[in-house]
Amino acid sequence: MATSFMCKTLGAACLGLSMACASPVAFALTDVIETPARPTELAPENLLNDVERAGDRILAIGERGHIIFSDDEGDTWTQAEVPVSVTLTGIDFGSDTHGWAVGHSGVVLHSDDAGQTWELQLTGTRAAELAIESQEEAIAAMEERVEAAPEEKKSDLEWALDDLYFALENMQADLDIGPVNPFLDVWFADENQGFVIGAYGMFFHTKDGGETWQDWSPKLSNPQNFHLNAISRVGGGAMVIVGEAGQIHVSVDQGQNWERREGPYPGSLFGVIGTGRVNEILAFGLRGTLMLSTDLGKSWSMVSTGSTATLNDGFAEDSRIVLVGNSGAVLTSGNGGDTFREYLRDDRQGVMSVVPVSGTNLLLVGEGGVKMTDAKGKNLQ
């Protein structure tokens, strides 16, 4: 049975349930976008989906618009002021003070005070409008190609034009339903350049800190609009996106252009990190699947984890790599990812994200909120 924390990793099922209730969902989503997160002392104990560092501060995000931060390595937490109460799924900081968080209903939030307060920059409605504008531009360009093409090539181009019109109709229908599609991850290079990705191939770019956004999805080879689950930068500066159906996309020019890479696994990938070494990528997802590439995704090798748990997130620090996943799985490697050892936490609650803290300890977030553990994932208290 899927629990609520799986909505990020099993997005299609959760989205399907939402779409089945069209009009009521639209009203409900409007309410949660306009309703600030309610202060509660229980925020550190509820579902949290991602955790990130901003300088010496640690921030975690989760359900009901909860954003919490700690300035003492996770010993105590303060709840931030957040203008929405939707589930939040991803957070990233482009500097010590400027950060962005994304979540359900296509929301993008921005903070310029290291995460103490947040403002709404983008909603799913505006994101849908931008995607429609982009699609209309693509249709206009294709119509010009059809008009100028020799007779023997017109037929294929007209088929492609029909596909564009069909996709546009679907986008317009989604817009009528309301902002139901979630963003699932975010990455910023600095205080200006950033990217957000999400369900059904959503991909947007900003070069002014989120004041304006561009639909970037036409830059990916993703004709079926599969979900995009995670985005990261690896050693050497290349950027990587992974997603549903084994998708892997790589950019070597700061996200301006992307190339599709073929991997050995056709199932969903939910996380991607670097090993710390130049051009190396670790991509992971369903059933303990872990893949390593040393050449920016041109070739891959499968890494045995000894785990069957879906893997959600991780980090690399020197030769140490930690991955976390469902069923309380914490996988650790001390040799740069050549081998891993699995520890299953006693509570078996899903772990969504992890950061290193003092010494070799870990700070985990997930279904059970914040957990402080030793290097293997075992609770300190």
matplotlib code that plots the C-alpha trace (Angstrom):
import matplotlib.pyplot as plt

x = [0.0, 1.4, 1.8, 1.8, 5.6, 5.6, 3.8, 7.1, 8.5, 5.2, 3.9, 1.9, -0.5, -1.0, -1.6, -4.1, -6.2, -6.2, -7.1, -10.1, -11.8, -11.3, -13.5, -13.3, -9.6, -9.2, -11.0, -9.0, -5.7, -6.5, -7.3, -3.9, -2.0, -3.6, -3.4, -0.2, 1.4, 0.1, 2.6, 3.0, 5.6, 5.1, 6.6, 9.9, 8.0, 5.8, 6.5, 9.6, 10.7, 14.0, 16.9, 19.5, 22.3, 22.6, 25.9, 25.8, 22.0, 20.1, 16.6, 14.0, 10.7, 7.6, 3.8, 1.4, 3.9, 6.2, 9.7, 11.9, 15.5, 18.2, 21.3, 22.7, 23.2, 19.7, 19.4, 16.6, 14.3, 12.4, 9.4, 9.7, 6.9, 5.5, 2.6, 1.2, 0.1, 0.9, 3.2, 6.8, 9.1, 12.5, 14.7, 18.0, 20.1, 22.0, 23.9, 23.9, 20.9, 18.9, 17.0, 14.1, 11.6, 9.1, 6.1, 2.6, 0.2, 3.3, 4.4, 7.9, 8.9, 11.8, 13.7, 16.3, 16.9, 18.4, 15.0, 13.3, 10.6, 9.4, 7.4, 5.4, 7.1, 5.2, 2.1, 1.0, -1.5, 1.2, 3.5, 0.7, 0.2, 3.9, 3.9, 0.9, 2.7, 5.8, 3.6, 1.9, 5.3, 6.3, 3.0, 3.6, 7.2, 6.0, 3.3, 5.9, 8.0, 5.0, 4.3, 7.9, 8.5, 8.6, 5.5, 7.2, 8.0, 4.8, 3.0, 5.5, 5.6, 1.8, 1.7, 4.1, 1.9, -1.1, 0.9, 1.7, -2.0, -3.0, -0.5, -1.8, -5.4, -4.2, -2.4, -5.5, -7.6, -5.1, -5.3, -9.1, -8.8, -6.4, -2.8, -2.7, 0.8, 3.7, 7.2, 9.5, 13.0, 14.9, 18.5, 20.2, 23.7, 23.7, 21.2, 20.0, 20.3, 18.0, 15.9, 12.7, 11.4, 8.4, 5.5, 4.6, 7.8, 7.6, 10.9, 11.4, 14.4, 15.0, 18.0, 16.7, 16.2, 12.7, 11.2, 10.5, 10.5, 10.8, 9.5, 12.6, 10.9, 11.4, 15.1, 14.7, 14.1, 11.0, 8.1, 6.0, 6.3, 7.5, 8.0, 11.3, 12.3, 15.7, 18.3, 21.8, 25.3, 28.2, 32.0, 33.3, 30.2, 27.9, 24.2, 22.0, 18.3, 16.8, 13.2, 10.5, 11.1, 14.9, 15.3, 18.7, 19.5, 22.9, 24.0, 27.6, 26.8, 25.1, 21.7, 21.3, 21.3, 20.6, 21.4, 19.5, 21.6, 20.6, 21.0, 20.7, 17.6, 14.1, 12.4, 12.0, 15.0, 14.3, 17.8, 21.1, 24.3, 28.0, 30.7, 32.9, 35.1, 35.0, 32.2, 31.0, 27.3, 25.4, 21.7, 19.3, 15.7, 13.3, 14.2, 17.6, 18.7, 22.0, 24.0, 27.5, 28.8, 32.4, 31.8, 28.7, 26.3, 27.8, 28.3, 27.0, 27.7, 25.2, 26.3, 25.2, 23.6, 22.2, 19.0, 15.5, 14.3, 13.5, 16.3, 15.4, 18.4, 22.0, 25.2, 28.9, 31.7, 35.2, 35.2, 32.1, 28.7, 25.3, 22.1, 18.6, 15.3, 12.0, 11.6, 14.2, 17.1, 20.4, 23.2, 26.8, 30.0, 33.5, 35.3, 33.7, 30.7, 32.5, 30.5, 27.7, 26.5, 22.8, 21.3, 17.5, 16.3, 14.1, 11.1, 11.1, 9.8, 10.7, 13.8, 13.5, 16.8, 20.0, 22.8, 26.0, 26.3, 28.9, 31.6, 30.3, 26.7, 23.7, 20.6, 17.8, 14.3, 11.3, 8.1, 9.0, 10.3, 13.9, 16.1, 19.7, 21.8, 25.3, 27.2, 25.3, 21.8, 21.2, 19.4, 21.6, 18.8]
y = [0.0, 3.4, 5.8, 9.6, 10.0, 8.0, 10.8, 12.0, 8.7, 7.3, 10.5, 9.0, 7.1, 10.1, 12.4, 9.9, 10.0, 13.8, 14.1, 11.8, 14.5, 17.4, 20.3, 19.7, 19.3, 22.6, 24.4, 22.6, 23.3, 27.0, 27.0, 25.4, 27.8, 30.8, 29.4, 30.0, 27.0, 26.7, 26.9, 23.7, 22.3, 18.9, 20.1, 18.3, 15.1, 15.1, 14.0, 15.8, 15.3, 17.0, 18.6, 21.0, 23.1, 26.9, 27.9, 26.7, 26.4, 23.2, 23.4, 20.7, 20.8, 18.6, 18.3, 21.2, 23.7, 23.0, 24.5, 24.2, 25.3, 24.6, 26.6, 24.0, 20.9, 19.7, 19.8, 22.4, 23.6, 26.7, 26.8, 29.3, 31.6, 30.0, 31.4, 28.1, 24.8, 22.4, 19.5, 20.6, 18.2, 19.8, 22.6, 24.1, 27.2, 29.1, 31.0, 31.1, 33.4, 32.8, 29.5, 28.0, 25.3, 23.5, 21.3, 20.3, 22.5, 23.7, 26.1, 27.7, 29.5, 31.9, 33.1, 35.8, 35.5, 32.0, 30.4, 32.3, 33.7, 32.7, 34.2, 32.6, 33.0, 30.6, 28.4, 25.5, 27.8, 30.2, 27.2, 25.7, 29.1, 29.3, 25.7, 26.5, 29.6, 27.5, 24.9, 27.5, 28.8, 25.3, 24.9, 28.1, 27.1, 23.7, 25.3, 27.3, 24.1, 22.4, 25.3, 25.5, 21.7, 19.8, 17.8, 14.4, 15.6, 17.3, 14.2, 13.4, 17.0, 17.2, 14.2, 15.9, 19.0, 17.0, 15.7, 19.2, 20.2, 17.1, 18.0, 21.6, 20.4, 18.2, 21.2, 23.4, 20.7, 20.5, 24.2, 24.0, 21.5, 23.6, 23.4, 19.7, 18.8, 19.0, 20.1, 17.5, 19.0, 22.3, 23.3, 26.7, 27.6, 31.0, 33.7, 34.0, 30.9, 28.0, 25.1, 23.4, 20.0, 17.9, 15.6, 15.1, 16.5, 19.9, 21.8, 25.5, 27.8, 31.2, 33.6, 36.3, 34.5, 33.4, 36.8, 35.3, 31.7, 30.0, 26.6, 24.5, 21.2, 21.4, 21.1, 17.5, 14.4, 13.4, 13.1, 11.1, 13.7, 11.3, 12.6, 14.3, 13.4, 14.8, 17.3, 17.7, 18.9, 16.5, 16.8, 18.8, 20.9, 18.8, 18.8, 15.6, 15.0, 11.6, 10.4, 8.0, 5.1, 5.2, 8.7, 10.4, 13.8, 15.5, 19.1, 20.2, 23.9, 25.0, 23.7, 25.5, 22.3, 18.7, 15.3, 12.1, 9.2, 5.5, 3.6, -0.1, 0.2, 1.0, 1.7, 4.9, 6.7, 9.0, 10.4, 11.4, 12.6, 12.8, 10.8, 13.8, 12.7, 14.5, 13.3, 10.5, 10.0, 7.8, 7.4, 5.4, 4.4, 1.5, -1.8, -0.7, 0.0, 1.9, 2.8, 4.3, 6.2, 7.5, 9.3, 11.5, 8.8, 7.5, 4.1, 2.6, -0.2, -1.6, -1.4, -4.1, -2.6, -5.7, -3.8, -4.1, -0.8, 2.2, 4.7, 8.4, 10.6, 10.7, 12.6, 12.1, 13.5, 12.6, 8.8, 8.5, 8.0, 7.7, 6.7, 6.6, 5.0, 3.4, 0.9, 2.7, 1.8, 3.6, 2.5, 3.5, 3.3, 4.2, 3.4, 6.0, 3.8, 0.6, -1.3, -0.5, -1.8, -1.6, -0.8, -1.1, 1.2, -0.4, 1.8, 0.9, 4.3, 5.7, 8.0, 10.8, 12.7, 13.0, 15.5, 14.9, 16.6, 16.8, 14.2, 11.2, 11.5, 11.8, 13.8, 11.9, 13.3, 11.3, 9.7, 10.0, 13.6, 14.5, 11.7, 12.1, 9.0, 7.6, 7.0, 3.8, 5.3, 4.0, 6.5, 8.3, 8.5]
z = [0.0, -1.0, 1.8, 1.4, 1.3, -2.0, -3.9, -5.2, -6.2, -7.4, -8.9, -11.7, -9.4, -7.1, -10.1, -11.6, -8.4, -8.5, -12.1, -11.6, -9.5, -12.0, -10.7, -6.9, -7.2, -9.0, -6.2, -3.5, -5.2, -5.4, -1.7, -0.7, -3.0, -1.4, 2.2, 4.2, 5.9, 9.5, 12.3, 14.2, 16.6, 14.9, 11.6, 12.3, 12.9, 9.9, 6.3, 4.9, 1.3, 0.9, 2.9, 1.9, 3.3, 2.9, 4.4, 8.1, 8.0, 7.3, 5.7, 5.2, 3.3, 3.3, 3.5, 4.1, 3.0, 5.9, 5.7, 8.8, 9.4, 11.9, 12.8, 15.2, 13.0, 13.5, 17.3, 17.2, 14.4, 13.5, 11.1, 8.2, 7.0, 3.8, 1.7, 0.5, 2.2, -0.6, -0.3, -1.2, -2.9, -3.7, -2.4, -3.6, -2.8, -5.4, -2.6, 1.2, 1.2, -2.0, -2.2, -4.1, -3.2, -5.5, -5.0, -5.8, -7.8, -9.8, -7.1, -7.0, -3.9, -3.3, -0.2, -0.1, 3.7, 4.0, 4.2, 7.1, 4.8, 1.4, -1.5, -4.3, -7.7, -10.0, -9.9, -12.1, -13.8, -15.0, -15.9, -18.1, -19.8, -20.6, -21.9, -24.1, -25.5, -26.3, -28.0, -30.1, -31.2, -32.2, -34.2, -36.1, -36.9, -38.1, -40.3, -42.0, -42.6, -44.1, -46.4, -47.6, -47.9, -51.2, -51.9, -51.1, -47.5, -46.7, -45.5, -42.7, -41.6, -41.5, -39.2, -36.9, -37.1, -36.1, -33.1, -32.0, -32.2, -30.2, -27.5, -27.4, -26.9, -24.0, -22.4, -22.8, -21.2, -18.2, -17.8, -17.5, -14.7, -12.7, -11.4, -10.6, -11.9, -9.4, -9.7, -8.3, -8.2, -8.5, -9.1, -9.1, -10.2, -8.4, -7.5, -11.1, -13.2, -12.3, -13.4, -12.2, -13.4, -12.8, -13.8, -17.5, -18.7, -17.1, -17.4, -16.9, -16.8, -15.3, -15.8, -13.5, -10.2, -10.9, -11.9, -15.3, -16.6, -20.0, -21.0, -21.5, -22.3, -26.1, -25.4, -24.1, -26.2, -24.2, -26.8, -24.4, -21.6, -19.0, -15.5, -14.7, -11.2, -10.3, -11.5, -10.4, -11.3, -11.2, -11.0, -14.0, -14.3, -16.4, -15.5, -15.4, -15.3, -14.7, -14.7, -15.6, -18.1, -17.5, -18.9, -18.7, -20.1, -20.0, -20.6, -20.8, -21.4, -18.2, -19.3, -22.6, -24.6, -23.6, -25.0, -24.3, -23.0, -23.1, -19.9, -19.1, -16.9, -18.4, -15.1, -13.2, -11.8, -8.9, -8.0, -9.5, -7.9, -8.8, -7.2, -6.8, -9.6, -13.0, -15.4, -13.1, -12.5, -10.1, -11.1, -9.0, -8.6, -8.3, -6.7, -5.5, -9.0, -9.1, -12.2, -12.6, -15.6, -15.8, -19.2, -18.7, -19.5, -22.8, -21.1, -17.9, -15.4, -12.9, -9.3, -7.0, -3.8, -2.2, -1.8, -3.3, -1.8, -4.1, -3.8, -3.5, -2.8, -1.6, -1.4, -2.1, 0.1, -0.7, -1.1, 1.1, -0.6, 1.1, -0.6, 1.1, 0.2, 1.0, 3.8, 5.9, 3.6, 4.1, 1.8, 2.5, 0.5, 1.7, -1.6, -4.0, -4.9, -5.9, -3.3, -0.8, 2.5, 3.3, 6.7, 7.2, 9.9, 12.6, 11.9, 8.2, 7.4, 4.0, 3.9, 1.2, 1.6, 3.6, 4.4, 6.4, 9.8, 12.5, 12.3, 10.3, 11.4, 9.1, 9.1, 7.5, 6.5, 5.3, 6.4, 10.1, 9.9, 11.0, 12.3, 13.6, 13.0, 13.0, 9.8, 9.1, 9.6, 13.1, 15.4, 17.9, 20.5]

ax = plt.figure().add_subplot(projection="3d")
ax.plot(x, y, z, "-o")
ax.set_aspect("equal")
plt.show()
